[in-house]
Amino acid sequence: MTEIGIIGTGSMGTMLVDAFLESHALQEQEITIFNRSEQKALRLKESYPKIHVASSAKEVVGQSKIIFVCVKPPQIPGLLDEIADHLQPSHLLVSITSPITVEAIEANVPSKVARAIPSLINQTLSGPSLLSFGSRCTSLDKDVLTHLLRHISEPLEISEDITRVSSDIASCGPAFFSFLTQGFIDAAVRQTNITEDEATVLATNMIIGLGKLFEEERFTLTSLQERICVPGGITGEGIDVLRNETGLMFDHLFQRTHRKYYIEKKHIEDSLYNKGRLSK
């Protein structure tokens, strides 16, 4: 029996495999993977020949102690139907998606259930991951999963009511700030003679250095702004523009992501109700 199973080898499932192996948290032969499109799983096996590729999600359950569910949220009800009868109380089923609660999954399976929301940044063996545990998880289960994720991230246990906003910051945040950085670069190119390549090099190196300043705890967000922003200086002019023009932009961002979250959550829970897996 392998230690870890991963159902779904899309972006995040593949990232977990890469990170667990690069960090030496696991060895190849300790991982079993399955993907509906077998070619994706086989491509991963080309990089890691000792990984076991299962022929079904049920086989992953039979071969693993901890099973990471890395499929898209709408696919989860069907997957739970497929594997529920094969899960044992000793299994730990770990969902990486936010729109379905740990409690809802617990109502569908006999195993222990947790949620671990990773970030693409974890591929660098850094950045946050978010943890929530079901009522059946023991202290040992919590320690085992936290220790595993600590090889690739800084795990933080969170409550259900802040799951979406925490995921917005930790998991979606890299895409949001990448978008803003690209806009920063594009504006520099439009307004000056700098080339896109030159602006991209400067901006990405700035972001890398900024992260190091925070990692080394040389500054807080506020103290860094105060250090650079000399009263009456050029940086202050730029900050004034940002203050005036961003306004409630991030408030609107969280409103939109939460709206989408609740729509997906209701759709998934309605599917489980219809299957008789949950009671209203």
C-alpha positions as CSV (number, residue, x, y, z in Angstrom):
1,M,0.0,0.0,0.0
2,T,1.3,3.5,-0.9
3,E,1.1,6.3,1.6
4,I,-0.5,9.0,-0.5
5,G,-3.2,8.9,-3.3
6,I,-4.0,11.8,-5.6
7,I,-7.2,11.8,-7.6
8,G,-6.9,14.4,-10.3
9,T,-3.6,15.4,-11.8
10,G,-4.5,18.8,-13.2
11,S,-2.6,21.9,-12.2
12,M,-2.9,21.5,-8.4
13,G,-2.6,17.7,-8.3
14,T,0.5,17.8,-10.4
15,M,1.9,20.6,-8.2
16,L,1.4,18.5,-5.1
17,V,3.2,15.6,-6.7
18,D,6.1,17.8,-7.8
19,A,6.4,19.5,-4.4
20,F,6.1,16.4,-2.3
21,L,8.9,14.7,-4.3
22,E,11.2,17.8,-4.6
23,S,10.9,18.4,-0.9
24,H,11.7,14.7,-0.1
25,A,8.5,14.5,1.9
26,L,7.7,11.4,-0.1
27,Q,9.3,8.9,-2.4
28,E,7.9,8.1,-5.8
29,Q,6.8,4.6,-4.8
30,E,4.7,6.1,-2.0
31,I,2.4,7.9,-4.4
32,T,-0.6,6.5,-6.4
33,I,-2.3,8.8,-8.9
34,F,-5.4,8.7,-11.0
35,N,-6.8,11.0,-13.7
36,R,-9.9,10.6,-15.9
37,S,-7.7,11.4,-18.8
38,E,-5.1,8.7,-18.4
39,Q,-2.6,10.6,-20.7
40,K,-2.2,13.3,-18.0
41,A,-1.3,10.7,-15.4
42,L,1.1,8.9,-17.7
43,R,2.9,12.1,-18.6
44,L,3.5,12.6,-14.9
45,K,4.8,9.1,-14.7
46,E,7.3,9.9,-17.4
47,S,8.9,12.3,-14.9
48,Y,8.6,10.0,-12.0
49,P,8.8,6.4,-13.2
50,K,8.2,4.8,-9.8
51,I,4.8,6.5,-9.2
52,H,1.9,4.0,-9.5
53,V,-0.8,5.0,-12.0
54,A,-4.2,3.6,-10.9
55,S,-6.9,2.6,-13.4
56,S,-9.7,4.1,-11.2
57,A,-10.4,6.3,-8.3
58,K,-11.4,3.2,-6.3
59,E,-8.0,1.7,-6.9
60,V,-6.4,4.9,-5.4
61,V,-8.5,4.4,-2.3
62,G,-7.5,0.8,-2.0
63,Q,-3.8,1.6,-2.4
64,S,-3.5,4.7,-0.1
65,K,-3.9,5.9,3.5
66,I,-4.3,9.6,2.7
67,I,-6.2,10.5,-0.4
68,F,-6.1,14.0,-1.9
69,V,-9.1,14.9,-4.0
70,C,-7.9,17.3,-6.6
71,V,-10.8,17.3,-9.0
72,K,-13.0,20.3,-9.9
73,P,-15.8,21.1,-7.4
74,P,-18.7,20.0,-9.7
75,Q,-17.1,16.6,-10.0
76,I,-17.0,16.0,-6.3
77,P,-20.5,14.6,-5.7
78,G,-20.0,12.0,-8.5
79,L,-16.6,11.1,-7.2
80,L,-17.9,10.6,-3.6
81,D,-20.6,8.3,-5.0
82,E,-17.9,6.3,-6.7
83,I,-15.5,5.9,-3.8
84,A,-17.7,6.1,-0.6
85,D,-18.2,2.3,-0.3
86,H,-14.5,1.7,-0.7
87,L,-13.4,4.1,2.0
88,Q,-12.6,2.8,5.5
89,P,-12.7,4.7,8.9
90,S,-8.9,4.6,8.9
91,H,-8.6,6.6,5.6
92,L,-8.1,10.3,5.6
93,L,-9.8,12.0,2.6
94,V,-8.4,15.4,1.9
95,S,-10.3,17.9,-0.3
96,I,-8.4,20.8,-1.8
97,T,-11.5,22.8,-2.8
98,S,-13.3,25.5,-0.8
99,P,-17.0,25.3,-2.0
100,I,-17.8,22.1,-0.3
101,T,-17.5,22.0,3.5
102,V,-15.6,19.3,5.4
103,E,-18.9,18.5,7.2
104,A,-20.7,17.9,3.9
105,I,-18.0,15.5,2.7
106,E,-18.2,13.7,6.1
107,A,-21.9,13.2,5.6
108,N,-21.0,11.3,2.4
109,V,-18.2,9.0,3.5
110,P,-17.2,6.8,6.4
111,S,-13.6,8.0,6.5
112,K,-12.0,10.9,8.3
113,V,-12.1,14.1,6.3
114,A,-9.9,17.2,6.1
115,R,-9.4,20.1,3.7
116,A,-6.1,21.4,2.6
117,I,-6.1,24.3,0.1
118,P,-2.7,24.7,-1.5
119,S,-1.2,27.6,-3.5
120,L,0.7,27.4,-6.7
121,I,3.5,29.1,-4.7
122,N,3.9,25.8,-2.8
123,Q,5.8,24.6,-5.9
124,T,8.7,26.6,-4.6
125,L,8.3,24.8,-1.2
126,S,7.1,28.0,0.4
127,G,4.0,30.1,0.8
128,P,0.8,29.3,2.8
129,S,-1.6,26.3,2.8
130,L,-4.9,26.3,4.5
131,L,-6.1,23.4,6.7
132,S,-9.5,22.5,8.2
133,F,-10.3,19.2,9.9
134,G,-13.5,17.2,10.3
135,S,-14.9,15.9,13.6
136,R,-13.5,12.4,13.1
137,C,-9.9,13.5,12.7
138,T,-7.7,12.7,15.7
139,S,-4.8,14.8,17.0
140,L,-2.5,12.3,15.2
141,D,-4.3,12.8,11.9
142,K,-3.9,16.6,12.3
143,D,-0.2,16.2,13.1
144,V,0.4,13.9,10.2
145,L,-1.2,16.1,7.6
146,T,0.3,19.3,9.0
147,H,3.7,17.7,9.0
148,L,3.4,16.6,5.4
149,L,2.3,20.0,4.2
150,R,5.0,21.7,6.2
151,H,7.5,20.2,3.8
152,I,6.1,22.4,1.0
153,S,4.3,25.3,2.8
154,E,3.4,27.1,5.9
155,P,0.2,25.4,7.0
156,L,-2.5,27.5,8.8
157,E,-5.6,25.9,10.3
158,I,-8.6,28.1,9.6
159,S,-12.3,28.1,10.5
160,E,-15.1,27.5,8.0
161,D,-16.3,31.1,8.0
162,I,-13.0,32.5,6.6
163,T,-12.3,29.7,4.1
164,R,-13.2,31.7,1.0
165,V,-11.4,34.9,1.9
166,S,-8.3,32.9,3.1
167,S,-8.3,31.1,-0.2
168,D,-8.7,34.4,-2.1
169,I,-5.6,35.7,-0.3
170,A,-3.4,32.6,-0.2
171,S,-4.4,30.6,-3.3
172,C,-5.9,33.2,-5.7
173,G,-3.7,36.0,-4.5
174,P,-0.7,35.1,-6.8
175,A,-2.9,35.4,-9.9
176,F,-4.5,38.7,-8.7
177,F,-1.1,40.3,-8.0
178,S,0.4,38.9,-11.1
179,F,-2.4,40.6,-13.0
180,L,-1.7,43.9,-11.2
181,T,2.0,43.6,-11.9
182,Q,1.4,43.0,-15.6
183,G,-0.8,46.1,-15.7
184,F,2.0,48.0,-14.0
185,I,4.4,46.9,-16.7
186,D,2.0,47.6,-19.5
187,A,1.4,51.2,-18.3
188,A,5.2,51.8,-18.0
189,V,5.6,50.7,-21.7
190,R,2.7,52.9,-22.8
191,Q,3.8,56.0,-21.0
192,T,7.6,55.8,-21.6
193,N,10.3,54.5,-23.9
194,I,11.1,51.4,-21.7
195,T,10.6,48.1,-23.5
196,E,8.3,45.4,-22.3
197,D,11.3,43.1,-21.7
198,E,13.1,45.7,-19.7
199,A,10.0,46.6,-17.6
200,T,9.3,42.9,-17.0
201,V,12.8,42.2,-15.7
202,L,12.7,45.2,-13.4
203,A,9.2,44.4,-12.1
204,T,9.7,40.7,-11.5
205,N,13.1,41.3,-9.8
206,M,11.4,43.9,-7.6
207,I,8.7,41.4,-6.6
208,I,11.3,38.8,-5.7
209,G,13.3,41.3,-3.6
210,L,10.1,42.6,-2.0
211,G,9.3,39.0,-0.9
212,K,12.7,38.6,0.6
213,L,12.4,41.8,2.7
214,F,9.2,40.5,4.2
215,E,10.6,36.9,4.6
216,E,13.6,38.3,6.5
217,E,11.2,40.5,8.6
218,R,13.1,43.6,7.7
219,F,9.8,45.5,7.2
220,T,6.1,45.3,7.7
221,L,3.8,46.4,4.9
222,T,3.3,49.8,6.5
223,S,6.9,50.4,7.6
224,L,8.1,49.7,4.0
225,Q,5.8,52.3,2.6
226,E,6.9,54.8,5.2
227,R,10.6,54.1,4.5
228,I,10.3,54.6,0.7
229,C,7.6,57.3,0.6
230,V,9.4,60.5,1.6
231,P,7.0,63.3,2.3
232,G,6.6,65.5,-0.8
233,G,8.6,63.0,-2.9
234,I,7.8,61.1,-6.2
235,T,6.7,57.9,-4.5
236,G,4.1,59.9,-2.5
237,E,2.7,61.2,-5.8
238,G,2.3,57.6,-7.0
239,I,0.7,56.5,-3.7
240,D,-1.8,59.3,-3.9
241,V,-2.9,58.0,-7.4
242,L,-3.2,54.4,-6.0
243,R,-5.2,55.6,-3.0
244,N,-7.6,57.6,-5.1
245,E,-8.0,55.2,-8.0
246,T,-8.1,51.8,-6.3
247,G,-10.8,52.9,-4.0
248,L,-13.1,49.9,-3.2
249,M,-11.5,47.8,-5.9
250,F,-10.5,45.0,-3.5
251,D,-13.8,45.1,-1.7
252,H,-15.5,44.5,-5.0
253,L,-13.0,41.7,-5.7
254,F,-14.0,39.9,-2.5
255,Q,-17.7,40.4,-3.2
256,R,-17.4,38.8,-6.6
257,T,-15.3,35.8,-5.4
258,H,-17.7,35.2,-2.5
259,R,-20.7,35.4,-4.8
260,K,-19.2,32.8,-7.1
261,Y,-18.2,30.7,-4.1
262,Y,-21.8,30.6,-2.7
263,I,-23.2,29.7,-6.1
264,E,-20.8,26.8,-6.5
265,K,-21.4,25.7,-2.9
266,K,-25.2,25.7,-3.3
267,H,-24.9,23.8,-6.6
268,I,-22.7,21.1,-5.0
269,E,-24.9,20.8,-1.9
270,D,-28.1,20.6,-4.0
271,S,-26.5,17.7,-5.9
272,L,-25.7,15.9,-2.7
273,Y,-29.3,16.5,-1.4
274,N,-30.7,15.1,-4.6
275,K,-28.6,12.0,-4.2
276,G,-29.9,11.6,-0.7
277,R,-26.5,12.1,0.8
278,L,-27.4,15.2,2.8
279,S,-30.6,16.1,4.6
280,K,-31.9,19.7,4.8
